[in-house]
Amino acid sequence: MKPALNINNLHKTFFKGTINENHVLKGIDFTANQGDFITVIGGNGAGKSTLLNAIAGSFLTDEGSILIDDVDVTKMPEHKRSKLISRVFQDPRLGTATRMTIEENLAIASIRGQKRGLKFGKNAKSTQFFHEQVKQLDLGLEDRMMMDMGLLSGGQRQALTLLMATLTAPKMLLLDEHTAALDPKTAEQVLNLTQKLVEKQNLTTFMITHNMQDALRFGNRLIMLHQGQIVVDLKGEAKQKASVHDLIELFKEKSGTLVNDDAVLLG
């Protein structure tokens, strides 16, 4: 089986050559298979978001390579990687057009990565398709398709953003703390929807979370970053059987860092 993602010796330093120099990624090596749902944890400054930004192409890395589905994207600009990658951010307002309707947002998402002019197509067939897709969210929004996106609640908007990100199956789905701004009940709904969409399309997914229980509950693989390196990589049965206590003990063993509270892991 060819890997869906292959990262080799990835380094990234910000403000190089200044007093603020910060070597964030320190030789990351990682391979993911098609359909891997990987949860990512680690404290502040561990490199979680920097790793996702590197994959997405938000900046070029200093050293190493990134291959997605055998395509070398290491030096590919972010807008070209959008053909391969979908991303959902922490802020529900990002990733959607506030003054456009639900249906218009979905229409734009449906042609992600394609060459297009200033207009997108709309017909009875596409309208019916969007209606069916939104109905699966079980939020009643399928009867409000002409409502502006900006009038929705944060949870509704994030659920739609997630749907839009997976409307045309990407090679890679990046979820950057996409439930952190939601209340616990809504966050749980969005997480369950995430699992449903990922499993339905067998999407290779990275999900950063600040909740160790969620990191263990969701996905088939868990990685823990510390000081720019992957110090724990749990998959399969080992992940299923692991507890939060096990994670803390593994972190102490692999990093050599004593843990006084969860902030070291999830700051």
Residue frames relative to the residue before (quaternion, step in Angstrom):
aa qw qx qy qz dx dy dz
M 1.0000 0.0000 0.0000 0.0000 0.00 0.00 0.00
K 0.3408 -0.7354 0.5414 0.2234 3.59 -0.75 0.99
P 0.5188 -0.6577 0.4421 0.3208 3.60 -1.02 0.76
A 0.4576 -0.6594 0.5212 0.2901 3.56 -1.15 0.64
L 0.7833 0.0759 -0.0223 0.6165 3.56 1.20 -0.63
N 0.0089 0.7824 -0.6224 0.0214 3.54 -0.97 0.90
I 0.0365 -0.7885 0.6131 -0.0312 3.56 -0.56 1.24
N 0.0406 -0.8209 0.5688 -0.0291 3.56 -0.76 1.06
N 0.8690 -0.1162 0.0503 0.4782 3.56 -0.84 1.16
L 0.1968 0.8261 -0.5024 0.1627 3.58 0.91 0.95
H 0.0170 -0.7872 0.6152 -0.0385 3.56 -0.86 1.09
K 0.0646 0.7716 -0.6325 0.0201 3.53 -1.18 0.68
T 0.0291 -0.7786 0.6265 -0.0217 3.55 -0.85 1.11
F 0.2296 -0.7619 0.5927 0.1245 3.55 -0.90 0.96
F 0.8386 0.1483 -0.1343 0.5068 3.58 -1.21 0.67
K 0.1013 0.8389 -0.5259 0.0974 3.55 1.02 0.83
G 0.8213 0.2451 -0.1973 0.4759 3.54 -1.00 0.89
T 0.6514 0.4625 -0.3243 0.5066 3.59 1.28 0.20
I 0.6630 -0.4929 0.3681 0.4266 3.57 -1.30 0.12
N 0.6737 0.4743 -0.2853 0.4896 3.59 1.29 -0.32
E 0.2734 0.7926 -0.5089 0.1952 3.61 1.23 0.25
N 0.0040 0.8064 -0.5876 0.0657 3.54 -0.85 1.05
H 0.1801 -0.7837 0.5909 0.0656 3.56 -0.39 1.29
V 0.1329 -0.8599 0.4916 0.0347 3.58 0.03 1.34
L 0.7723 0.1991 -0.1160 0.5920 3.60 0.86 -0.93
K 0.0910 -0.8399 0.5346 -0.0218 3.56 -0.63 1.16
G 0.8229 -0.2561 0.1199 0.4928 3.55 0.28 1.27
I 0.1325 0.8155 -0.5472 0.1343 3.58 0.85 0.98
D 0.0277 -0.7522 0.6583 -0.0033 3.55 -0.96 1.01
F 0.2049 0.7914 -0.5454 0.1852 3.58 -0.65 1.06
T 0.0606 -0.7751 0.6285 0.0236 3.55 -1.09 0.81
A 0.0769 -0.7866 0.6121 0.0261 3.57 -0.93 0.93
N 0.3586 -0.7227 0.5534 0.2070 3.54 -1.09 0.77
Q 0.6629 -0.4861 0.3835 0.4210 3.55 -1.27 0.37
G 0.8144 0.2492 -0.1993 0.4848 3.57 -0.87 0.99
D 0.4434 0.6682 -0.4788 0.3573 3.61 1.21 -0.01
F 0.1355 -0.7452 0.6498 0.0641 3.55 -0.97 0.98
I 0.0554 -0.8511 0.5197 -0.0507 3.53 -0.08 1.39
T 0.1864 -0.7556 0.6177 0.1132 3.57 -0.78 1.03
V 0.1921 -0.8010 0.5653 0.0444 3.55 -1.00 0.95
I 0.0262 0.7942 -0.6058 0.0399 3.57 -0.78 1.05
G 0.2677 0.7412 -0.5875 0.1838 3.54 -1.31 0.34
G 0.5814 -0.6200 0.4079 0.3334 3.56 -1.16 0.55
N 0.7103 -0.3995 0.3410 0.4686 3.55 -1.33 -0.02
G 0.8167 0.2277 -0.1818 0.4981 3.55 -0.89 0.95
A 0.4507 0.7062 -0.4450 0.3164 3.59 1.27 0.07
G 0.5633 -0.6219 0.3746 0.3944 3.58 1.19 -0.54
K 0.3417 0.7804 -0.4738 0.2227 3.60 1.27 0.15
S 0.7448 0.3883 -0.2275 0.4926 3.57 0.60 -1.13
T 0.6012 0.5571 -0.3600 0.4456 3.59 1.09 -0.66
L 0.6327 0.5221 -0.3293 0.4676 3.58 1.02 -0.77
L 0.6746 0.4755 -0.3034 0.4762 3.60 0.89 -0.86
N 0.6357 0.5221 -0.3267 0.4654 3.59 1.03 -0.76
A 0.6295 0.5312 -0.3294 0.4616 3.58 1.06 -0.75
I 0.6538 0.4996 -0.3077 0.4778 3.58 0.98 -0.85
A 0.6919 0.4899 -0.2707 0.4560 3.57 0.97 -0.92
G 0.4613 -0.6948 0.4400 0.3329 3.58 1.17 -0.50
S 0.2823 0.7782 -0.5127 0.2276 3.58 1.19 0.50
F 0.7594 -0.0102 -0.0097 0.6504 3.54 1.31 -0.44
L 0.4800 -0.6287 0.5101 0.3378 3.56 -1.24 0.28
T 0.4262 -0.6996 0.5133 0.2558 3.56 -1.05 0.75
D 0.5717 -0.6241 0.4230 0.3235 3.57 -1.24 0.44
E 0.7977 0.0026 0.0645 0.5996 3.54 1.08 -0.75
G 0.6959 0.4712 -0.3438 0.4189 3.56 -1.20 0.53
S 0.3281 -0.7447 0.5526 0.1799 3.55 -1.34 -0.01
I 0.1622 -0.7531 0.6316 0.0873 3.52 -1.32 0.57
L 0.0219 -0.7862 0.6173 -0.0159 3.57 -0.75 1.09
I 0.0893 -0.7745 0.6255 0.0297 3.55 -0.90 0.99
D 0.8264 -0.0936 0.0104 0.5552 3.57 -0.57 1.20
D 0.6929 -0.5019 0.2336 0.4620 3.55 1.02 1.01
V 0.5617 0.5560 -0.4063 0.4586 3.60 1.24 0.24
D 0.3351 -0.7411 0.5476 0.1962 3.59 -0.73 1.06
V 0.0582 -0.8290 0.5560 -0.0154 3.58 -0.37 1.28
T 0.2900 0.8191 -0.4701 0.1548 3.59 1.31 0.03
K 0.8018 0.2213 -0.1043 0.5452 3.58 0.89 -0.90
M 0.4422 0.6970 -0.4490 0.3423 3.56 1.27 0.26
P 0.4538 -0.6947 0.4767 0.2904 3.64 -0.81 0.91
E 0.6959 -0.5194 0.3148 0.3832 3.53 -1.23 0.59
H 0.6801 0.5089 -0.3203 0.4194 3.61 0.82 -0.89
K 0.6517 0.4903 -0.3229 0.4803 3.59 1.13 -0.54
R 0.6244 0.5335 -0.3401 0.4581 3.59 1.11 -0.59
S 0.5316 0.6532 -0.4038 0.3573 3.60 1.20 -0.42
K 0.5553 0.5867 -0.3973 0.4354 3.58 1.25 -0.26
L 0.7425 0.3907 -0.1919 0.5092 3.55 1.21 -0.59
I 0.7939 0.3170 -0.1039 0.5083 3.55 1.09 -0.80
S 0.0949 -0.7368 0.6643 0.0826 3.53 -1.18 0.73
R 0.1053 -0.8167 0.5672 0.0149 3.56 -1.06 0.74
V 0.1082 -0.7577 0.6400 0.0673 3.55 -1.13 0.76
F 0.2679 -0.7974 0.5287 0.1129 3.54 -0.76 1.12
Q 0.6929 -0.4687 0.3563 0.4163 3.55 -1.35 0.13
D 0.7058 0.4454 -0.2518 0.4900 3.58 0.97 -0.88
P 0.4070 -0.7395 0.4789 0.2413 3.63 -0.55 1.12
R 0.6117 0.5737 -0.3535 0.4144 3.60 1.19 -0.41
L 0.6290 0.5287 -0.3391 0.4581 3.57 1.22 -0.37
G 0.7650 0.3909 -0.2698 0.4349 3.54 -1.14 0.60
T 0.7441 0.2763 -0.2023 0.5736 3.59 1.29 -0.03
A 0.4291 -0.6738 0.5377 0.2696 3.57 -1.27 0.39
T 0.4351 -0.7605 0.4258 0.2257 3.55 -0.36 1.32
R 0.7818 0.3633 -0.1829 0.4726 3.59 0.84 -0.95
M 0.5905 0.5183 -0.3900 0.4802 3.56 1.24 0.33
T 0.5704 -0.6166 0.4217 0.3416 3.57 -1.16 0.57
I 0.6865 -0.4456 0.3692 0.4402 3.53 -1.32 0.19
E 0.6805 0.4942 -0.2940 0.4541 3.57 0.85 -0.96
E 0.6530 0.5117 -0.3196 0.4578 3.60 0.96 -0.81
N 0.6287 0.5253 -0.3289 0.4696 3.59 1.03 -0.75
L 0.6647 0.4960 -0.2996 0.4716 3.57 0.96 -0.85
A 0.6197 0.5480 -0.3403 0.4470 3.58 1.04 -0.75
I 0.6497 0.4976 -0.3136 0.4817 3.58 0.99 -0.82
A 0.6602 0.5172 -0.3081 0.4492 3.59 0.94 -0.90
S 0.6435 0.5606 -0.3231 0.4088 3.58 1.06 -0.73
I 0.7393 0.3345 -0.2261 0.5390 3.60 1.21 -0.32
R 0.1946 0.8055 -0.5279 0.1858 3.56 1.16 0.63
G 0.8279 0.2260 -0.1806 0.4805 3.55 -0.94 0.92
Q 0.6148 0.5362 -0.3545 0.4569 3.60 1.27 -0.10
K 0.5186 -0.5922 0.5019 0.3583 3.55 -1.23 0.46
R 0.1098 0.8080 -0.5692 0.1056 3.54 -0.81 0.97
G 0.4656 -0.6513 0.5207 0.2964 3.52 -1.26 0.39
L 0.7613 -0.3609 0.2668 0.4679 3.55 -1.11 -0.62
K 0.7309 0.3785 -0.2262 0.5209 3.59 1.23 -0.29
F 0.1938 -0.7534 0.6122 0.1416 3.55 -1.19 0.51
G 0.5661 -0.6425 0.4136 0.3093 3.52 -1.14 0.67
K 0.0049 -0.7755 0.6313 -0.0053 3.56 -1.15 0.68
N 0.1655 0.7715 -0.5977 0.1418 3.53 -0.75 1.07
A 0.7368 -0.4334 0.2823 0.4353 3.55 -1.32 0.17
K 0.6367 0.5432 -0.3252 0.4403 3.57 1.05 -0.79
S 0.6884 0.4621 -0.2882 0.4792 3.58 0.88 -0.91
T 0.6130 0.5512 -0.3468 0.4474 3.59 1.02 -0.75
Q 0.6610 0.4972 -0.2981 0.4764 3.58 0.96 -0.87
F 0.6326 0.5331 -0.3244 0.4586 3.58 1.01 -0.82
F 0.6720 0.4882 -0.3006 0.4688 3.59 0.88 -0.94
H 0.6136 0.5546 -0.3350 0.4513 3.58 1.04 -0.79
E 0.6799 0.4893 -0.2850 0.4659 3.58 0.91 -0.93
Q 0.6485 0.5216 -0.3186 0.4538 3.57 1.01 -0.80
V 0.6871 0.4773 -0.2809 0.4703 3.58 0.90 -0.92
K 0.5982 0.5888 -0.3605 0.4068 3.59 1.06 -0.68
Q 0.6371 0.5525 -0.3342 0.4210 3.58 1.06 -0.72
L 0.5589 0.6007 -0.3909 0.4171 3.60 1.24 -0.28
D 0.2589 -0.8035 0.4935 0.2092 3.58 1.29 -0.44
L 0.4845 0.6525 -0.4399 0.3821 3.57 0.99 0.89
G 0.5144 -0.6635 0.4047 0.3625 3.59 1.28 0.02
L 0.4692 0.7118 -0.4229 0.3071 3.59 1.26 0.10
E 0.5135 0.6524 -0.4233 0.3627 3.60 1.21 -0.26
D 0.6877 0.4393 -0.2767 0.5075 3.60 1.24 -0.37
R 0.6984 0.4122 -0.2506 0.5286 3.58 1.32 0.15
M 0.1874 0.8534 -0.4723 0.1163 3.56 1.17 0.62
M 0.6985 0.4540 -0.2747 0.4802 3.61 1.16 -0.48
M 0.4600 0.6653 -0.4564 0.3707 3.59 1.27 0.27
D 0.5113 -0.6331 0.4838 0.3221 3.57 -1.06 0.73
M 0.5691 -0.6269 0.4216 0.3246 3.56 -0.99 0.88
G 0.6460 0.5636 -0.3170 0.4057 3.58 1.04 -0.76
L 0.6399 0.5361 -0.3256 0.4440 3.60 1.22 -0.31
L 0.5732 0.6132 -0.3711 0.3972 3.59 1.27 -0.16
S 0.5631 -0.5678 0.4708 0.3727 3.55 -1.27 0.34
G 0.6812 -0.4901 0.3472 0.4185 3.57 -1.26 0.31
G 0.6680 0.5071 -0.3010 0.4540 3.57 0.95 -0.85
Q 0.6455 0.5111 -0.3163 0.4712 3.57 0.98 -0.86
R 0.6741 0.5029 -0.2924 0.4552 3.54 0.93 -0.91
Q 0.6634 0.4944 -0.3179 0.4630 3.58 0.96 -0.79
A 0.6160 0.5343 -0.3449 0.4649 3.59 1.05 -0.71
L 0.6699 0.4826 -0.2924 0.4825 3.58 0.97 -0.83
T 0.6149 0.5417 -0.3444 0.4581 3.59 1.05 -0.74
L 0.6463 0.5123 -0.3055 0.4758 3.55 1.02 -0.85
L 0.6361 0.5183 -0.3185 0.4747 3.58 1.00 -0.82
M 0.6567 0.5154 -0.3045 0.4587 3.57 0.94 -0.88
A 0.6577 0.5295 -0.3064 0.4395 3.57 1.01 -0.84
T 0.7618 0.3415 -0.1789 0.5206 3.58 1.17 -0.55
L 0.3657 0.7645 -0.4726 0.2417 3.59 1.28 0.08
T 0.7277 0.1198 -0.1043 0.6673 3.54 1.13 -0.73
A 0.4701 -0.7447 0.3860 0.2746 3.55 -0.27 1.31
P 0.2564 -0.7766 0.5556 0.1495 3.61 -0.58 1.12
K 0.5745 -0.5565 0.4577 0.3884 3.57 -1.26 0.25
M 0.7952 0.0860 -0.0128 0.6000 3.56 1.17 -0.67
L 0.1315 -0.7716 0.6194 0.0613 3.57 -0.96 0.96
L 0.1091 -0.8020 0.5870 0.0166 3.57 -0.70 1.14
L 0.0702 -0.7988 0.5972 -0.0165 3.57 -0.68 1.16
D 0.1034 -0.8363 0.5385 0.0051 3.56 -0.22 1.33
E 0.7701 -0.3218 0.1527 0.5292 3.57 0.14 1.37
H 0.1419 0.8724 -0.4593 0.0887 3.56 1.02 0.84
T 0.7092 0.3868 -0.2866 0.5150 3.62 1.23 0.01
A 0.4171 0.7563 -0.4396 0.2466 3.61 1.27 -0.07
A 0.7225 0.4377 -0.2544 0.4709 3.61 1.07 -0.65
L 0.6082 0.5751 -0.3367 0.4312 3.59 1.30 0.03
D 0.5468 -0.5763 0.4749 0.3786 3.57 -1.21 0.43
P 0.7025 -0.5133 0.2829 0.4039 3.63 -1.14 0.57
K 0.6677 0.5009 -0.3159 0.4512 3.60 0.90 -0.86
T 0.6814 0.4752 -0.2854 0.4780 3.57 0.90 -0.91
A 0.6155 0.5510 -0.3414 0.4484 3.57 1.04 -0.79
E 0.6424 0.5224 -0.3178 0.4620 3.58 0.99 -0.83
Q 0.6429 0.5198 -0.3212 0.4619 3.59 0.99 -0.82
V 0.6783 0.4872 -0.2900 0.4674 3.58 0.93 -0.91
L 0.6318 0.5237 -0.3339 0.4637 3.60 1.05 -0.72
N 0.6549 0.4984 -0.3137 0.4737 3.59 0.96 -0.82
L 0.6288 0.5164 -0.3258 0.4814 3.57 1.07 -0.75
T 0.6062 0.5643 -0.3385 0.4466 3.56 1.04 -0.82
Q 0.6800 0.4883 -0.2880 0.4649 3.55 0.83 -1.01
K 0.6408 0.5387 -0.3182 0.4448 3.58 0.98 -0.85
L 0.7075 0.4582 -0.2670 0.4672 3.58 0.84 -0.98
V 0.6410 0.5285 -0.3221 0.4540 3.58 1.00 -0.82
E 0.6919 0.4692 -0.2784 0.4729 3.58 0.88 -0.94
K 0.6312 0.5585 -0.3336 0.4223 3.59 0.98 -0.83
Q 0.7930 0.2902 -0.1386 0.5174 3.57 0.97 -0.89
N 0.3773 -0.7481 0.4679 0.2813 3.58 1.32 0.06
L 0.2071 0.8249 -0.4924 0.1851 3.54 0.97 0.98
T 0.3853 -0.6678 0.5831 0.2561 3.55 -1.07 0.75
T 0.0020 0.8568 -0.5023 0.1169 3.55 -0.41 1.30
F 0.1411 -0.7280 0.6629 0.1033 3.53 -1.20 0.74
M 0.0004 -0.8021 0.5969 -0.0182 3.59 -0.82 0.96
I 0.2149 -0.7546 0.6090 0.1164 3.57 -0.58 1.16
T 0.0576 0.7916 -0.6057 0.0573 3.56 -0.95 0.90
H 0.3352 -0.7185 0.5710 0.2130 3.56 -1.24 0.51
N 0.6250 0.5116 -0.3327 0.4867 3.56 1.27 0.28
M 0.3515 -0.7718 0.4891 0.2038 3.59 -0.38 1.22
Q 0.6070 0.5483 -0.3590 0.4494 3.59 1.07 -0.66
D 0.6627 0.4869 -0.3022 0.4822 3.58 0.96 -0.86
A 0.6217 0.5490 -0.3385 0.4445 3.58 1.04 -0.77
L 0.6909 0.4537 -0.2628 0.4977 3.57 1.13 -0.68
R 0.6705 0.5263 -0.2999 0.4283 3.60 1.01 -0.79
F 0.7873 0.3183 -0.1464 0.5074 3.54 0.92 -0.93
G 0.7879 0.3321 -0.2510 0.4537 3.53 -1.20 0.64
N 0.4466 -0.6868 0.5133 0.2555 3.53 -1.36 0.20
R 0.7723 0.2376 -0.1305 0.5745 3.56 1.33 -0.02
L 0.1018 -0.7906 0.6027 0.0350 3.57 -1.08 0.75
I 0.0345 -0.7779 0.6262 0.0391 3.55 -0.96 0.86
M 0.1933 -0.7644 0.6079 0.0931 3.52 -1.13 0.76
L 0.1920 -0.7880 0.5782 0.0887 3.56 -0.80 1.06
H 0.0377 0.7692 -0.6369 0.0347 3.54 -1.19 0.68
Q 0.8481 -0.0786 0.0045 0.5239 3.55 -0.72 1.14
G 0.7602 -0.4469 0.2018 0.4262 3.53 0.85 1.06
Q 0.7053 0.3913 -0.2689 0.5265 3.56 1.24 0.28
I 0.4643 -0.6376 0.5294 0.3125 3.55 -1.23 0.50
V 0.1167 -0.8312 0.5425 0.0347 3.57 -0.50 1.19
V 0.7691 0.1579 -0.1123 0.6090 3.59 1.25 -0.36
D 0.0282 0.7707 -0.6352 0.0420 3.57 -1.01 0.88
L 0.0083 0.8151 -0.5752 0.0686 3.56 -0.23 1.34
K 0.0545 0.8035 -0.5909 0.0483 3.56 -0.93 0.83
G 0.8272 0.2705 -0.1732 0.4611 3.54 -1.32 0.29
E 0.8545 -0.1032 0.1019 0.4987 3.52 -1.04 -0.90
A 0.6085 0.5636 -0.3552 0.4311 3.58 1.05 -0.72
K 0.6636 0.4847 -0.2988 0.4852 3.57 1.03 -0.76
Q 0.6473 0.5439 -0.3198 0.4276 3.56 0.94 -0.90
K 0.7329 0.4346 -0.2273 0.4715 3.56 1.01 -0.82
A 0.5619 0.6459 -0.3788 0.3516 3.59 1.21 -0.42
S 0.2307 -0.7379 0.6195 0.1360 3.54 -1.25 0.64
V 0.6840 -0.4446 0.3573 0.4549 3.56 -1.29 0.11
H 0.6202 0.5396 -0.3348 0.4605 3.58 1.03 -0.80
D 0.6378 0.5276 -0.3227 0.4591 3.59 0.99 -0.84
L 0.6368 0.5316 -0.3259 0.4535 3.58 1.00 -0.82
I 0.6598 0.5093 -0.3054 0.4605 3.56 0.92 -0.90
E 0.6638 0.4965 -0.3026 0.4704 3.57 0.97 -0.84
L 0.6390 0.5175 -0.3231 0.4685 3.59 1.03 -0.78
F 0.6335 0.5378 -0.3221 0.4536 3.53 1.02 -0.84
K 0.6584 0.5004 -0.3080 0.4703 3.58 0.92 -0.87
E 0.6676 0.5163 -0.2949 0.4479 3.56 0.98 -0.89
K 0.7573 0.4160 -0.2157 0.4549 3.58 0.82 -1.03
S 0.7561 0.3917 -0.2106 0.4802 3.58 1.04 -0.73
G 0.3623 -0.7356 0.4921 0.2924 3.55 1.19 -0.52
T 0.5561 0.5992 -0.3774 0.4350 3.56 1.31 0.35
L 0.3768 -0.7081 0.5501 0.2325 3.56 -0.90 0.91
V 0.2485 -0.7800 0.5621 0.1180 3.56 -0.98 0.87
N 0.1659 -0.7994 0.5727 0.0745 3.55 -0.57 1.16
D 0.7842 -0.0443 0.0256 0.6184 3.56 1.19 -0.54
D 0.7170 -0.4782 0.3108 0.4008 3.54 -1.34 0.26
A 0.5297 0.6686 -0.4062 0.3277 3.59 1.18 -0.51
V 0.5800 0.5854 -0.3753 0.4244 3.58 1.13 -0.59
L 0.7344 0.3977 -0.2172 0.5054 3.55 1.07 -0.76
L 0.8309 0.2216 -0.0512 0.5077 3.55 0.93 -0.88
G 0.2398 0.8298 -0.4848 0.1378 3.59 1.17 0.41
